[in-house]
Amino acid sequence: MSLRRQVIDTLFGGNRDPLTRIVKRAGGSGTPNASLTAPIGTFCCIDYNGQVTDDDIYINTDGATAWSLVYDASEKGHLYTAY
């Protein structure tokens, strides 16, 4: 098995197109940890209407409720929205 395939299998649960699993979490506060369940490798975009964590992006790391921050919008800038 190639290293590429091993990384995809590990980080995204074998999903060959990781960007098909993106959820938007709106109208809350804090991280999705322990409160949002999703398959491993799912991305979660935070939309908390102007709060510090707005536009942060997390990835699910266990196929349940564990999430890791992969993009901190307060340091790197907010997501581009064309709507």
Secondary structure, 3 states (H helix, E strand, C coil): CCHHHHHHHHHHCCCCCHHHCEEEEECCCCCCCCCCCCCCCCEEEEECCCCCCCCCEEEECCCCCCEEEEECHHHHCCCCCCC
